[in-house]
Amino acid sequence: MCTVCGCGGHSVEDQFKAHLEKTGQAKAAAPLAVLAGAQAHPHGHTHGPACSHEPQDFHIGQGPAGTEVAGMSQARLIEIETDILSKNNDFARANRAALAARGVFATNLVSSPGSGKTTLLCRTIEMLGAQPLGVIEGDQQTTNDADRIRATGAAAIQVNTGKGCHLDGRMVAMALERLPLDPGALLFIENVGNLVCPAAFDLGEDAKVAILSVTEGEDKPLKYPDMFAAAGLAILNKTDLAPHCDVDLGLYEANIRRVNPGIEVLRVSARTGEGMGAWIDWLKRGLAAKAL
């Protein structure tokens, strides 16, 4: 989650900065990656032939349990993160209850930037016809995507997160106050383009939908496993480009299922419409189940 990304005014990075300033350690502090538990290679010895000067990998947050770093222990980090997520989950529970009371089926669309989320949504809205629906758009800046959604005739609320790299439960609660949703509607939450932080934040949705385009590389599910592990559905988008990108669609699916063996995977081209029928069917099944 947001231990080192610096998103939002309540992030763990801000907690670090405040702590360091309070204790007078800010000027002498190591980079945040080291403060968060990265293991560095010490050079307090004579350099001989056996000493490697190759760049060394490091892994944040994997230091010894309880290690004090600049006055903040791993236990304290976990406490801060738990508090942030606990407050978020309170909003998410309230959102989920409000949506359930109206029979609204909500999906949280998560992906990296440029995967085709908004194009997929526009095509989806077109295919759904008279189905009641609404969209919450998350981006750091601009109303570009919300404007594209509104051009289809659908209601959309733009949430600009500023420096924030994901939507959270409170932002969605505020958007829901402004978004008219009929009973039995579909709600699409298009999250900020990011394959990391949105995995950890429940928004009150019924399912996370991870969208991966064929232009991103077959290894993405393995490099960003939390996102695909948290998703109930994976959409492999832009399949019309596969012949031009020298990619293995089977390997994409295999890597997604290495992370999440039970996940359903759909191959889709939002541009041509290929595979979109299966996605629409998935949405209708979810909506029908919500009405039971």
Contacts in CASP RR format, 6 or more apart in sequence:
PFRMAT RR
TARGET T0000
AUTHOR 0000-0000-0000
METHOD contacts of the structure
MODEL  1
MCTVCGCGGHSVEDQFKAHLEKTGQAKAAAPLAVLAGAQAHPHGHTHGPA
CSHEPQDFHIGQGPAGTEVAGMSQARLIEIETDILSKNNDFARANRAALA
ARGVFATNLVSSPGSGKTTLLCRTIEMLGAQPLGVIEGDQQTTNDADRIR
ATGAAAIQVNTGKGCHLDGRMVAMALERLPLDPGALLFIENVGNLVCPAA
FDLGEDAKVAILSVTEGEDKPLKYPDMFAAAGLAILNKTDLAPHCDVDLG
LYEANIRRVNPGIEVLRVSARTGEGMGAWIDWLKRGLAAKAL
1 81 0 8 1.000
1 84 0 8 1.000
1 85 0 8 1.000
1 196 0 8 1.000
1 197 0 8 1.000
1 199 0 8 1.000
1 200 0 8 1.000
1 201 0 8 1.000
2 8 0 8 1.000
2 11 0 8 1.000
2 12 0 8 1.000
2 13 0 8 1.000
2 84 0 8 1.000
2 165 0 8 1.000
2 166 0 8 1.000
2 197 0 8 1.000
2 200 0 8 1.000
3 12 0 8 1.000
3 13 0 8 1.000
3 36 0 8 1.000
3 60 0 8 1.000
3 61 0 8 1.000
3 77 0 8 1.000
3 81 0 8 1.000
4 12 0 8 1.000
4 13 0 8 1.000
4 32 0 8 1.000
4 33 0 8 1.000
4 36 0 8 1.000
4 60 0 8 1.000
5 11 0 8 1.000
5 13 0 8 1.000
5 165 0 8 1.000
5 196 0 8 1.000
5 197 0 8 1.000
6 12 0 8 1.000
6 13 0 8 1.000
6 14 0 8 1.000
6 163 0 8 1.000
6 164 0 8 1.000
6 165 0 8 1.000
7 161 0 8 1.000
7 163 0 8 1.000
7 164 0 8 1.000
7 165 0 8 1.000
7 166 0 8 1.000
7 197 0 8 1.000
8 14 0 8 1.000
8 161 0 8 1.000
8 162 0 8 1.000
8 163 0 8 1.000
8 164 0 8 1.000
9 163 0 8 1.000
10 84 0 8 1.000
11 84 0 8 1.000
12 77 0 8 1.000
12 80 0 8 1.000
12 81 0 8 1.000
12 84 0 8 1.000
13 32 0 8 1.000
15 80 0 8 1.000
16 32 0 8 1.000
16 35 0 8 1.000
16 36 0 8 1.000
16 70 0 8 1.000
16 72 0 8 1.000
17 26 0 8 1.000
19 70 0 8 1.000
19 71 0 8 1.000
19 72 0 8 1.000
20 26 0 8 1.000
20 29 0 8 1.000
20 70 0 8 1.000
23 71 0 8 1.000
25 70 0 8 1.000
25 71 0 8 1.000
29 35 0 8 1.000
29 70 0 8 1.000
30 70 0 8 1.000
33 58 0 8 1.000
33 60 0 8 1.000
34 40 0 8 1.000
34 69 0 8 1.000
35 69 0 8 1.000
35 70 0 8 1.000
35 72 0 8 1.000
36 60 0 8 1.000
36 61 0 8 1.000
36 69 0 8 1.000
36 77 0 8 1.000
37 60 0 8 1.000
37 61 0 8 1.000
37 62 0 8 1.000
37 63 0 8 1.000
37 67 0 8 1.000
37 69 0 8 1.000
37 74 0 8 1.000
38 58 0 8 1.000
38 59 0 8 1.000
38 60 0 8 1.000
38 61 0 8 1.000
39 58 0 8 1.000
39 59 0 8 1.000
39 62 0 8 1.000
39 63 0 8 1.000
40 56 0 8 1.000
40 58 0 8 1.000
41 56 0 8 1.000
45 51 0 8 1.000
61 74 0 8 1.000
61 77 0 8 1.000
63 74 0 8 1.000
64 74 0 8 1.000
65 74 0 8 1.000
65 75 0 8 1.000
66 73 0 8 1.000
66 74 0 8 1.000
66 75 0 8 1.000
67 73 0 8 1.000
67 74 0 8 1.000
85 200 0 8 1.000
85 201 0 8 1.000
88 168 0 8 1.000
88 169 0 8 1.000
88 170 0 8 1.000
88 201 0 8 1.000
88 202 0 8 1.000
89 202 0 8 1.000
91 168 0 8 1.000
91 169 0 8 1.000
91 170 0 8 1.000
91 172 0 8 1.000
91 173 0 8 1.000
92 169 0 8 1.000
92 172 0 8 1.000
92 201 0 8 1.000
92 202 0 8 1.000
92 203 0 8 1.000
92 204 0 8 1.000
93 204 0 8 1.000
94 173 0 8 1.000
95 169 0 8 1.000
95 172 0 8 1.000
95 173 0 8 1.000
95 176 0 8 1.000
95 203 0 8 1.000
95 204 0 8 1.000
96 204 0 8 1.000
96 205 0 8 1.000
98 176 0 8 1.000
99 106 0 8 1.000
99 176 0 8 1.000
99 181 0 8 1.000
99 187 0 8 1.000
99 204 0 8 1.000
99 206 0 8 1.000
100 290 0 8 1.000
102 181 0 8 1.000
102 182 0 8 1.000
102 183 0 8 1.000
102 184 0 8 1.000
102 185 0 8 1.000
103 183 0 8 1.000
103 184 0 8 1.000
103 185 0 8 1.000
103 290 0 8 1.000
103 291 0 8 1.000
104 181 0 8 1.000
104 183 0 8 1.000
104 184 0 8 1.000
104 185 0 8 1.000
104 186 0 8 1.000
104 187 0 8 1.000
104 290 0 8 1.000
105 184 0 8 1.000
105 185 0 8 1.000
105 186 0 8 1.000
105 187 0 8 1.000
105 206 0 8 1.000
105 283 0 8 1.000
105 286 0 8 1.000
105 287 0 8 1.000
105 289 0 8 1.000
105 290 0 8 1.000
106 186 0 8 1.000
106 187 0 8 1.000
106 188 0 8 1.000
106 189 0 8 1.000
106 203 0 8 1.000
106 204 0 8 1.000
106 205 0 8 1.000
106 206 0 8 1.000
107 186 0 8 1.000
107 187 0 8 1.000
107 188 0 8 1.000
107 189 0 8 1.000
107 205 0 8 1.000
107 206 0 8 1.000
107 207 0 8 1.000
107 208 0 8 1.000
107 209 0 8 1.000
107 283 0 8 1.000
108 189 0 8 1.000
108 191 0 8 1.000
108 198 0 8 1.000
108 203 0 8 1.000
108 204 0 8 1.000
108 205 0 8 1.000
108 207 0 8 1.000
108 208 0 8 1.000
108 209 0 8 1.000
109 117 0 8 1.000
109 120 0 8 1.000
109 121 0 8 1.000
109 188 0 8 1.000
109 189 0 8 1.000
109 190 0 8 1.000
109 191 0 8 1.000
109 209 0 8 1.000
109 211 0 8 1.000
110 191 0 8 1.000
110 193 0 8 1.000
110 194 0 8 1.000
110 195 0 8 1.000
110 198 0 8 1.000
110 199 0 8 1.000
110 208 0 8 1.000
110 209 0 8 1.000
110 210 0 8 1.000
110 211 0 8 1.000
110 227 0 8 1.000
110 231 0 8 1.000
111 117 0 8 1.000
111 191 0 8 1.000
111 193 0 8 1.000
111 195 0 8 1.000
111 210 0 8 1.000
111 211 0 8 1.000
111 212 0 8 1.000
111 213 0 8 1.000
112 193 0 8 1.000
112 194 0 8 1.000
112 195 0 8 1.000
112 212 0 8 1.000
112 216 0 8 1.000
112 220 0 8 1.000
113 193 0 8 1.000
113 194 0 8 1.000
114 193 0 8 1.000
114 213 0 8 1.000
115 193 0 8 1.000
115 211 0 8 1.000
115 212 0 8 1.000
115 213 0 8 1.000
115 216 0 8 1.000
115 237 0 8 1.000
115 238 0 8 1.000
116 211 0 8 1.000
116 213 0 8 1.000
116 237 0 8 1.000
116 238 0 8 1.000
116 270 0 8 1.000
117 190 0 8 1.000
117 193 0 8 1.000
117 211 0 8 1.000
118 137 0 8 1.000
118 145 0 8 1.000
118 148 0 8 1.000
118 149 0 8 1.000
118 190 0 8 1.000
119 270 0 8 1.000
119 271 0 8 1.000
120 211 0 8 1.000
120 235 0 8 1.000
120 237 0 8 1.000
120 268 0 8 1.000
120 270 0 8 1.000
120 279 0 8 1.000
121 135 0 8 1.000
121 149 0 8 1.000
121 188 0 8 1.000
121 190 0 8 1.000
122 148 0 8 1.000
122 149 0 8 1.000
122 151 0 8 1.000
122 152 0 8 1.000
122 270 0 8 1.000
123 270 0 8 1.000
123 271 0 8 1.000
123 273 0 8 1.000
123 276 0 8 1.000
124 188 0 8 1.000
124 276 0 8 1.000
124 279 0 8 1.000
124 280 0 8 1.000
124 283 0 8 1.000
125 133 0 8 1.000
125 135 0 8 1.000
125 149 0 8 1.000
125 152 0 8 1.000
125 153 0 8 1.000
125 154 0 8 1.000
126 152 0 8 1.000
127 276 0 8 1.000
127 277 0 8 1.000
127 280 0 8 1.000
128 186 0 8 1.000
128 280 0 8 1.000
128 283 0 8 1.000
131 185 0 8 1.000
131 186 0 8 1.000
132 181 0 8 1.000
132 182 0 8 1.000
132 183 0 8 1.000
132 184 0 8 1.000
132 185 0 8 1.000
132 186 0 8 1.000
133 154 0 8 1.000
133 155 0 8 1.000
133 185 0 8 1.000
133 186 0 8 1.000
133 187 0 8 1.000
133 188 0 8 1.000
134 154 0 8 1.000
134 155 0 8 1.000
134 156 0 8 1.000
134 179 0 8 1.000
134 181 0 8 1.000
134 185 0 8 1.000
134 186 0 8 1.000
134 187 0 8 1.000
134 188 0 8 1.000
135 146 0 8 1.000
135 149 0 8 1.000
135 154 0 8 1.000
135 155 0 8 1.000
135 156 0 8 1.000
135 157 0 8 1.000
135 187 0 8 1.000
135 188 0 8 1.000
135 189 0 8 1.000
135 190 0 8 1.000
136 156 0 8 1.000
136 157 0 8 1.000
136 159 0 8 1.000
136 167 0 8 1.000
136 172 0 8 1.000
136 175 0 8 1.000
136 176 0 8 1.000
136 179 0 8 1.000
136 187 0 8 1.000
136 188 0 8 1.000
136 189 0 8 1.000
136 190 0 8 1.000
137 143 0 8 1.000
137 145 0 8 1.000
137 146 0 8 1.000
137 149 0 8 1.000
137 156 0 8 1.000
137 157 0 8 1.000
137 158 0 8 1.000
137 159 0 8 1.000
137 190 0 8 1.000
138 145 0 8 1.000
138 158 0 8 1.000
138 159 0 8 1.000
138 160 0 8 1.000
138 161 0 8 1.000
138 167 0 8 1.000
138 189 0 8 1.000
138 190 0 8 1.000
138 191 0 8 1.000
138 192 0 8 1.000
139 145 0 8 1.000
139 158 0 8 1.000
139 159 0 8 1.000
139 160 0 8 1.000
139 161 0 8 1.000
139 192 0 8 1.000
139 193 0 8 1.000
140 160 0 8 1.000
140 161 0 8 1.000
140 162 0 8 1.000
140 163 0 8 1.000
140 164 0 8 1.000
140 165 0 8 1.000
140 192 0 8 1.000
141 160 0 8 1.000
141 162 0 8 1.000
142 160 0 8 1.000
143 158 0 8 1.000
143 160 0 8 1.000
145 158 0 8 1.000
145 190 0 8 1.000
146 156 0 8 1.000
146 157 0 8 1.000
146 158 0 8 1.000
149 156 0 8 1.000
150 156 0 8 1.000
155 179 0 8 1.000
155 180 0 8 1.000
156 179 0 8 1.000
157 175 0 8 1.000
157 178 0 8 1.000
157 179 0 8 1.000
159 167 0 8 1.000
159 171 0 8 1.000
159 172 0 8 1.000
159 174 0 8 1.000
159 175 0 8 1.000
161 167 0 8 1.000
161 171 0 8 1.000
161 192 0 8 1.000
164 192 0 8 1.000
165 192 0 8 1.000
165 193 0 8 1.000
165 194 0 8 1.000
165 196 0 8 1.000
165 197 0 8 1.000
166 191 0 8 1.000
166 192 0 8 1.000
166 194 0 8 1.000
166 197 0 8 1.000
166 198 0 8 1.000
166 201 0 8 1.000
167 189 0 8 1.000
167 191 0 8 1.000
167 192 0 8 1.000
167 198 0 8 1.000
167 201 0 8 1.000
167 203 0 8 1.000
168 201 0 8 1.000
168 203 0 8 1.000
169 201 0 8 1.000
169 202 0 8 1.000
169 203 0 8 1.000
169 204 0 8 1.000
172 189 0 8 1.000
172 203 0 8 1.000
172 204 0 8 1.000
179 187 0 8 1.000
181 187 0 8 1.000
184 287 0 8 1.000
184 290 0 8 1.000
184 291 0 8 1.000
186 283 0 8 1.000
186 287 0 8 1.000
187 205 0 8 1.000
189 203 0 8 1.000
189 205 0 8 1.000
191 198 0 8 1.000
191 203 0 8 1.000
192 198 0 8 1.000
195 220 0 8 1.000
195 224 0 8 1.000
195 227 0 8 1.000
196 224 0 8 1.000
196 226 0 8 1.000
196 227 0 8 1.000
198 208 0 8 1.000
198 227 0 8 1.000
199 208 0 8 1.000
199 224 0 8 1.000
199 226 0 8 1.000
199 227 0 8 1.000
199 229 0 8 1.000
199 230 0 8 1.000
200 226 0 8 1.000
200 230 0 8 1.000
206 286 0 8 1.000
206 290 0 8 1.000
207 231 0 8 1.000
207 232 0 8 1.000
207 233 0 8 1.000
208 227 0 8 1.000
208 230 0 8 1.000
208 231 0 8 1.000
208 232 0 8 1.000
208 233 0 8 1.000
209 231 0 8 1.000
209 232 0 8 1.000
209 233 0 8 1.000
209 234 0 8 1.000
209 235 0 8 1.000
210 227 0 8 1.000
210 228 0 8 1.000
210 230 0 8 1.000
210 231 0 8 1.000
210 232 0 8 1.000
210 233 0 8 1.000
210 234 0 8 1.000
210 235 0 8 1.000
211 234 0 8 1.000
211 235 0 8 1.000
211 237 0 8 1.000
212 220 0 8 1.000
212 221 0 8 1.000
212 234 0 8 1.000
212 235 0 8 1.000
212 236 0 8 1.000
212 237 0 8 1.000
212 252 0 8 1.000
212 256 0 8 1.000
213 236 0 8 1.000
213 237 0 8 1.000
213 238 0 8 1.000
213 241 0 8 1.000
214 236 0 8 1.000
214 237 0 8 1.000
214 238 0 8 1.000
214 239 0 8 1.000
214 241 0 8 1.000
214 242 0 8 1.000
214 245 0 8 1.000
214 247 0 8 1.000
214 249 0 8 1.000
214 252 0 8 1.000
215 238 0 8 1.000
215 241 0 8 1.000
215 245 0 8 1.000
217 247 0 8 1.000
217 252 0 8 1.000
218 247 0 8 1.000
218 248 0 8 1.000
218 251 0 8 1.000
218 252 0 8 1.000
218 255 0 8 1.000
219 255 0 8 1.000
220 255 0 8 1.000
221 228 0 8 1.000
221 234 0 8 1.000
221 252 0 8 1.000
221 255 0 8 1.000
221 256 0 8 1.000
221 258 0 8 1.000
221 259 0 8 1.000
222 255 0 8 1.000
222 258 0 8 1.000
222 259 0 8 1.000
225 259 0 8 1.000
228 234 0 8 1.000
228 256 0 8 1.000
228 259 0 8 1.000
228 260 0 8 1.000
228 263 0 8 1.000
229 259 0 8 1.000
229 260 0 8 1.000
231 260 0 8 1.000
231 263 0 8 1.000
232 260 0 8 1.000
232 263 0 8 1.000
232 264 0 8 1.000
233 263 0 8 1.000
233 264 0 8 1.000
233 265 0 8 1.000
233 266 0 8 1.000
233 282 0 8 1.000
234 256 0 8 1.000
234 260 0 8 1.000
234 263 0 8 1.000
234 264 0 8 1.000
234 265 0 8 1.000
234 266 0 8 1.000
235 265 0 8 1.000
235 266 0 8 1.000
235 268 0 8 1.000
235 279 0 8 1.000
236 249 0 8 1.000
236 252 0 8 1.000
236 253 0 8 1.000
236 256 0 8 1.000
236 265 0 8 1.000
236 266 0 8 1.000
236 267 0 8 1.000
236 268 0 8 1.000
237 268 0 8 1.000
237 269 0 8 1.000
237 270 0 8 1.000
238 269 0 8 1.000
238 270 0 8 1.000
238 271 0 8 1.000
239 249 0 8 1.000
239 267 0 8 1.000
239 268 0 8 1.000
239 269 0 8 1.000
239 274 0 8 1.000
239 275 0 8 1.000
240 269 0 8 1.000
240 271 0 8 1.000
240 272 0 8 1.000
240 274 0 8 1.000
242 249 0 8 1.000
249 267 0 8 1.000
253 265 0 8 1.000
256 263 0 8 1.000
256 265 0 8 1.000
257 263 0 8 1.000
257 265 0 8 1.000
264 282 0 8 1.000
266 275 0 8 1.000
266 278 0 8 1.000
266 279 0 8 1.000
266 282 0 8 1.000
267 274 0 8 1.000
267 275 0 8 1.000
268 274 0 8 1.000
268 275 0 8 1.000
268 276 0 8 1.000
268 278 0 8 1.000
268 279 0 8 1.000
269 275 0 8 1.000
269 276 0 8 1.000
270 276 0 8 1.000
END
